[in-house]
């Protein structure tokens, strides 16, 4: 992975390091090259945790923006210009997101302070041969440094800014497209039509997914990756057994046996070799049944780590963001996408694509301390 101590330079691409700075933009390096454009605006009330040197108020110019591939293997840094716009020329084809922003303040020739809230928002794929606008992020930082993030589509404003500012750039002759939620992308992505399964159309009122009926023998095989590792695992419902009096399904995952209460179908406890590893005061129920676009819910629990004799509290907010057709090794499915955020910071923790036909997620992304963990369904038995 590219080292994070990247020095900001004019818009150059070399040695695997990409940085961008107004007013000059490096031109296209081939006909299919893309120019990625976005915008960041920060309303900062956090003076800093060390010296209190961070600038306060509405910030847009000279904010460092960190962009990484969704697999965490490539990393880029850019700097915003006027109005918070940033540009990344000749970004290699891949799937990306905005990882974080960096705010810096300090005294001239003296102490400096930096603060970098994690965002993991504005997921995008550059459209070959075009100027690709990925959206705008409004970040509100509280006086304790907690972030509240809002995504916005400002297609016409972004297009006008680009056309006026870079009218003389070779990029100005390229088509301007907008990608991301709420935008119609011009990406040349082939789609496969499949009959709808319990779902009709994205965002259609009244379209919902009811809690599935699990049975002993249901089985799901996933391929997973995380930084430096990959593999497969099989999840199989092997029996029904109460956990501390609560009727539950037991799912075997390799050496572990996980308990899922029947009323929520969320993980509440785990045993290994018959010994309790952890238990929660309530399940991690990322799905609040029935699922429906726009539905939000909260999760909070105390997790007891039995071998370590320790405990910790967790709190999350979940939202069903959209209905999306997803292709994984097991096939193409209509899914409800569920996003999970940390309640305290507002940062994205995980994304799940739940498919009613499969009765479980066909795709998962979890943003862990050591990087992105991703899993995709390879095969299943859920009849």
LUMTOR-448009 format. One record per residue (C-alpha): residue number from 1; residue in three letters; chain; z, x, y. Coordinates in steps of 0.02 Angstrom, whole numbers. Example, Ala and Ser with C-alpha at 12.3 -4.5 7.8 and 13.67 -1.06 7.14 Angstrom:
BEGIN
   roti   gudren   paro       c3       c1       c2
      1      Ala      A      390      615     -225
      2      Ser      A      357      684      -53
//
This chain:
BEGIN
   roti   gudren   paro       c3       c1       c2
      1      Unk      A        0        0        0
      2      Unk      A      -38       65      175
      3      Unk      A      115      141      256
      4      Unk      A      201       36      388
      5      Unk      A      222      176      515
      6      Unk      A       50      141      587
      7      Unk      A        9      213      758
      8      Unk      A      -81       93      873
      9      Unk      A     -250      155      933
     10      Unk      A     -407       75     1007
     11      Unk      A     -505      -37      889
     12      Unk      A     -552       87      754
     13      Unk      A     -567       78      566
     14      Unk      A     -534      237      471
     15      Unk      A     -432      309      328
     16      Unk      A     -381      135      273
     17      Unk      A     -296      102      440
     18      Unk      A     -354      -36      558
     19      Unk      A     -290      -68      733
     20      Unk      A     -361     -168      877
     21      Unk      A     -334     -166     1064
     22      Unk      A     -422     -248     1213
     23      Unk      A     -541     -235     1299
     24      Unk      A     -652     -139     1178
     25      Unk      A     -705     -208     1009
     26      Unk      A     -790     -103      877
     27      Unk      A     -954     -187      830
     28      Unk      A    -1002     -255      658
     29      Unk      A    -1020     -120      525
     30      Unk      A    -1140     -228      422
     31      Unk      A    -1223     -401      432
     32      Unk      A    -1085     -482      329
     33      Unk      A     -942     -406      429
     34      Unk      A     -820     -528      506
     35      Unk      A     -714     -527      663
     36      Unk      A     -545     -610      639
     37      Unk      A     -463     -689      792
     38      Unk      A     -292     -770      814
     39      Unk      A     -157     -801      943
     40      Unk      A       32     -773      950
     41      Unk      A      151     -841     1082
     42      Unk      A      338     -804     1071
     43      Unk      A      474     -895     1169
     44      Unk      A      615     -770     1151
     45      Unk      A      799     -806     1186
     46      Unk      A      862     -663     1077
     47      Unk      A      916     -510     1177
     48      Unk      A      934     -403     1022
     49      Unk      A     1065     -357      896
     50      Unk      A     1096     -177      949
     51      Unk      A     1075     -140     1133
     52      Unk      A     1017     -307     1201
     53      Unk      A      855     -230     1264
     54      Unk      A      727     -356     1200
     55      Unk      A      625     -445     1335
     56      Unk      A      669     -629     1358
     57      Unk      A      560     -778     1400
     58      Unk      A      382     -822     1350
     59      Unk      A      294     -669     1279
     60      Unk      A      112     -656     1232
     61      Unk      A       40     -486     1281
     62      Unk      A       78     -323     1189
     63      Unk      A      155     -405     1036
     64      Unk      A      124     -309      876
     65      Unk      A       57     -421      737
     66      Unk      A       67     -368      555
     67      Unk      A      -65     -438      437
     68      Unk      A      -66     -408      250
     69      Unk      A     -164     -464       99
     70      Unk      A      -81     -602       -2
     71      Unk      A      -55     -480     -146
     72      Unk      A       35     -360      -30
     73      Unk      A      -80     -213      -69
     74      Unk      A     -164     -192      102
     75      Unk      A      -81     -191      270
     76      Unk      A     -149     -195      448
     77      Unk      A      -72     -195      621
     78      Unk      A     -146     -261      784
     79      Unk      A      -84     -289      962
     80      Unk      A     -104     -446     1065
     81      Unk      A     -193     -446     1231
     82      Unk      A     -194     -575     1372
     83      Unk      A     -133     -749     1322
     84      Unk      A      -76     -682     1154
     85      Unk      A     -249     -665     1074
     86      Unk      A     -281     -530      946
     87      Unk      A     -441     -471      860
     88      Unk      A     -473     -377      698
     89      Unk      A     -653     -316      677
     90      Unk      A     -728     -277      506
     91      Unk      A     -580     -340      406
     92      Unk      A     -617     -311      220
     93      Unk      A     -649     -469      116
     94      Unk      A     -484     -533       44
     95      Unk      A     -352     -668       66
     96      Unk      A     -227     -631      205
     97      Unk      A      -81     -700      303
     98      Unk      A       12     -651      461
     99      Unk      A      165     -562      392
    100      Unk      A      270     -535      548
    101      Unk      A      271     -502      734
    102      Unk      A      360     -357      818
    103      Unk      A      443     -371      989
    104      Unk      A      498     -211     1075
    105      Unk      A      602     -179     1230
    106      Unk      A      696      -35     1307
    107      Unk      A      729       76     1455
    108      Unk      A      600      196     1521
    109      Unk      A      628      362     1435
    110      Unk      A      784      294     1351
    111      Unk      A      843      182     1212
    112      Unk      A      724       58     1132
    113      Unk      A      749      -92     1019
    114      Unk      A      628     -181      903
    115      Unk      A      640     -348      816
    116      Unk      A      519     -406      681
    117      Unk      A      543     -586      618
    118      Unk      A      448     -621      457
    119      Unk      A      323     -764      471
    120      Unk      A      206     -765      321
    121      Unk      A       99     -898      404
    122      Unk      A      -85     -929      447
    123      Unk      A     -154     -892      275
    124      Unk      A     -340     -857      290
    125      Unk      A     -496     -780      215
    126      Unk      A     -622     -702      337
    127      Unk      A     -790     -790      338
    128      Unk      A     -929     -660      306
    129      Unk      A    -1042     -628      454
    130      Unk      A     -945     -737      576
    131      Unk      A     -808     -736      707
    132      Unk      A     -662     -816      613
    133      Unk      A     -524     -900      714
    134      Unk      A     -369     -919      603
    135      Unk      A     -258    -1020      719
    136      Unk      A     -113    -1002      841
    137      Unk      A       71     -973      804
    138      Unk      A      207    -1027      925
    139      Unk      A      367     -936      880
    140      Unk      A      533     -990      956
    141      Unk      A      674     -863      935
    142      Unk      A      850     -928      962
    143      Unk      A      988     -826     1043
    144      Unk      A     1041     -776      866
    145      Unk      A      866     -717      818
    146      Unk      A      826     -866      708
    147      Unk      A      643     -916      712
    148      Unk      A      561    -1086      722
    149      Unk      A      373    -1081      696
    150      Unk      A      236    -1203      740
    151      Unk      A       54    -1184      691
    152      Unk      A      -79    -1253      808
    153      Unk      A     -268    -1272      811
    154      Unk      A     -342    -1223      979
    155      Unk      A     -523    -1200      927
    156      Unk      A     -609    -1237     1093
    157      Unk      A     -486    -1133     1197
    158      Unk      A     -502     -987     1077
    159      Unk      A     -691     -998     1076
    160      Unk      A     -699    -1004     1266
    161      Unk      A     -583     -854     1284
    162      Unk      A     -686     -752     1161
    163      Unk      A     -855     -797     1236
    164      Unk      A     -798     -756     1413
    165      Unk      A     -700     -599     1373
    166      Unk      A     -824     -520     1253
    167      Unk      A     -991     -587     1312
    168      Unk      A    -1063     -410     1305
    169      Unk      A     -997     -372     1130
    170      Unk      A    -1114     -369      980
    171      Unk      A     -998     -500      904
    172      Unk      A    -1046     -627     1038
    173      Unk      A    -1206     -672      945
    174      Unk      A    -1108     -717      787
    175      Unk      A    -1063     -896      744
    176      Unk      A     -884     -946      789
    177      Unk      A     -792    -1036      647
    178      Unk      A     -614    -1098      624
    179      Unk      A     -520    -1086      459
    180      Unk      A     -351    -1145      399
    181      Unk      A     -260    -1313      395
    182      Unk      A     -342    -1440      509
    183      Unk      A     -503    -1340      525
    184      Unk      A     -672    -1355      441
    185      Unk      A     -718    -1184      373
    186      Unk      A     -896    -1125      357
    187      Unk      A     -853    -1010      212
    188      Unk      A     -982     -999       76
    189      Unk      A     -862    -1053      -61
    190      Unk      A     -932    -1147     -209
    191      Unk      A     -833    -1302     -259
    192      Unk      A     -830    -1393     -423
    193      Unk      A     -811    -1581     -426
    194      Unk      A     -691    -1651     -554
    195      Unk      A     -632    -1830     -581
    196      Unk      A     -472    -1865     -483
    197      Unk      A     -312    -1867     -583
    198      Unk      A     -178    -1981     -509
    199      Unk      A     -237    -1920     -338
    200      Unk      A     -376    -1988     -231
    201      Unk      A     -403    -1892      -70
    202      Unk      A     -310    -1767       38
    203      Unk      A     -185    -1853      148
    204      Unk      A     -237    -2029       98
    205      Unk      A      -95    -2151      136
    206      Unk      A       -2    -2210      -17
    207      Unk      A      -64    -2072     -131
    208      Unk      A       86    -2003     -224
    209      Unk      A      136    -1910     -380
    210      Unk      A      278    -1986     -479
    211      Unk      A      405    -1884     -576
    212      Unk      A      321    -1831     -740
    213      Unk      A      384    -1873     -913
    214      Unk      A      422    -1711    -1003
    215      Unk      A      437    -1700    -1192
    216      Unk      A      497    -1573    -1317
    217      Unk      A      345    -1468    -1363
    218      Unk      A      265    -1467    -1190
    219      Unk      A      209    -1290    -1154
    220      Unk      A      136    -1193    -1007
    221      Unk      A       69    -1014    -1008
    222      Unk      A       59     -917     -844
    223      Unk      A      -12     -750     -790
    224      Unk      A       94     -668     -655
    225      Unk      A       83     -521     -537
    226      Unk      A      202     -434     -418
    227      Unk      A      194     -262     -337
    228      Unk      A      162     -134     -474
    229      Unk      A      182     -256     -618
    230      Unk      A       92     -398     -706
    231      Unk      A       99     -496     -867
    232      Unk      A      105     -666     -951
    233      Unk      A      244     -783    -1002
    234      Unk      A      259     -948    -1094
    235      Unk      A      372    -1090    -1038
    236      Unk      A      408    -1215    -1176
    237      Unk      A      524    -1365    -1184
    238      Unk      A      620    -1331    -1343
    239      Unk      A      755    -1466    -1341
    240      Unk      A      856    -1590    -1241
    241      Unk      A     1037    -1540    -1208
    242      Unk      A     1164    -1590    -1075
    243      Unk      A     1221    -1456     -954
    244      Unk      A     1400    -1486     -902
    245      Unk      A     1376    -1670     -942
    246      Unk      A     1207    -1690     -855
    247      Unk      A     1060    -1739     -969
    248      Unk      A      937    -1595     -962
    249      Unk      A      782    -1517    -1038
    250      Unk      A      795    -1339    -1101
    251      Unk      A      643    -1229    -1065
    252      Unk      A      626    -1063    -1154
    253      Unk      A      553     -924    -1046
    254      Unk      A      541     -765    -1150
    255      Unk      A      724     -718    -1184
    256      Unk      A      796     -847    -1065
    257      Unk      A      838    -1030    -1087
    258      Unk      A      830    -1130     -925
    259      Unk      A      913    -1299     -897
    260      Unk      A      820    -1433     -796
    261      Unk      A      915    -1597     -762
    262      Unk      A      807    -1746     -808
    263      Unk      A      832    -1835     -642
    264      Unk      A      766    -1691     -534
    265      Unk      A      671    -1571     -649
    266      Unk      A      736    -1424     -550
    267      Unk      A      815    -1266     -622
    268      Unk      A     1006    -1277     -622
    269      Unk      A     1063    -1144     -747
    270      Unk      A     1004    -1002     -858
    271      Unk      A     1070     -926    -1017
    272      Unk      A     1016     -766    -1106
    273      Unk      A     1064     -737    -1288
    274      Unk      A     1179     -886    -1274
    275      Unk      A     1274     -817    -1124
    276      Unk      A     1273     -902     -954
    277      Unk      A     1185     -793     -824
    278      Unk      A     1197     -909     -674
    279      Unk      A     1225    -1090     -630
    280      Unk      A     1199    -1191     -472
    281      Unk      A     1302    -1329     -397
    282      Unk      A     1140    -1430     -387
    283      Unk      A      964    -1390     -449
    284      Unk      A      830    -1296     -355
    285      Unk      A      721    -1452     -342
    286      Unk      A      566    -1398     -247
    287      Unk      A      488    -1567     -288
    288      Unk      A      568    -1720     -210
    289      Unk      A      497    -1863     -314
    290      Unk      A      383    -1950     -283
    291      Unk      A      274    -1821     -196
    292      Unk      A      176    -1880      -44
    293      Unk      A       90    -1783       95
    294      Unk      A      208    -1759      242
    295      Unk      A      367    -1789      142
    296      Unk      A      509    -1669      183
    297      Unk      A      673    -1638       96
    298      Unk      A      815    -1512       92
    299      Unk      A      894    -1410      -47
    300      Unk      A     1065    -1330      -39
    301      Unk      A     1177    -1262     -175
    302      Unk      A     1307    -1133     -223
    303      Unk      A     1243    -1011     -353
    304      Unk      A     1372     -930     -466
    305      Unk      A     1319     -763     -541
    306      Unk      A     1428     -764     -696
    307      Unk      A     1420     -582     -758
    308      Unk      A     1451     -513     -582
    309      Unk      A     1585     -644     -545
    310      Unk      A     1505     -676     -376
    311      Unk      A     1430     -824     -286
    312      Unk      A     1314     -858     -139
    313      Unk      A     1250    -1010      -45
    314      Unk      A     1067    -1054      -21
    315      Unk      A      982    -1185       88
    316      Unk      A      797    -1228       97
    317      Unk      A      680    -1355      175
    318      Unk      A      530    -1417       76
    319      Unk      A      374    -1506      138
    320      Unk      A      222    -1576       48
    321      Unk      A       85    -1507      159
    322      Unk      A      -77    -1569       82
    323      Unk      A     -176    -1618      -71
    324      Unk      A     -289    -1476     -126
    325      Unk      A     -411    -1440     -267
    326      Unk      A     -360    -1277     -349
    327      Unk      A     -449    -1172     -480
    328      Unk      A     -346    -1062     -597
    329      Unk      A     -385     -988     -768
    330      Unk      A     -334    -1152     -851
    331      Unk      A     -463    -1251     -751
    332      Unk      A     -485    -1346     -588
    333      Unk      A     -351    -1470     -538
    334      Unk      A     -306    -1588     -398
    335      Unk      A     -136    -1533     -333
    336      Unk      A        0    -1572     -209
    337      Unk      A       43    -1414     -112
    338      Unk      A      230    -1395      -79
    339      Unk      A      297    -1262       41
    340      Unk      A      478    -1205       39
    341      Unk      A      561    -1128      192
    342      Unk      A      729    -1046      220
    343      Unk      A      832    -1170      321
    344      Unk      A      919    -1037      425
    345      Unk      A      769     -932      478
    346      Unk      A      624    -1051      455
    347      Unk      A      530     -916      359
    348      Unk      A      418     -962      214
    349      Unk      A      497     -929       44
    350      Unk      A      374    -1004      -80
    351      Unk      A      218    -1109     -108
    352      Unk      A      190    -1219     -261
    353      Unk      A       33    -1315     -313
    354      Unk      A       92    -1459     -423
    355      Unk      A      -39    -1542     -533
    356      Unk      A        4    -1715     -603
    357      Unk      A     -114    -1688     -750
    358      Unk      A      -19    -1532     -801
    359      Unk      A      154    -1603     -758
    360      Unk      A      199    -1437     -678
    361      Unk      A      135    -1312     -550
    362      Unk      A      -33    -1230     -586
    363      Unk      A       -5    -1098     -454
    364      Unk      A      148    -1019     -374
    365      Unk      A      181     -893     -236
    366      Unk      A      354     -828     -198
    367      Unk      A      387     -705      -56
    368      Unk      A      525     -595     -123
    369      Unk      A      612     -442      -52
    370      Unk      A      503     -325     -156
    371      Unk      A      341     -414     -114
    372      Unk      A      234     -561     -166
    373      Unk      A      256     -638     -339
    374      Unk      A      109     -745     -391
    375      Unk      A       80     -846     -549
    376      Unk      A      -68     -949     -611
    377      Unk      A      -82    -1066     -759
    378      Unk      A     -182     -997     -905
    379      Unk      A     -160    -1139    -1031
    380      Unk      A      -50    -1290    -1061
    381      Unk      A        1    -1426    -1182
    382      Unk      A       72    -1578    -1091
    383      Unk      A        8    -1732    -1180
//
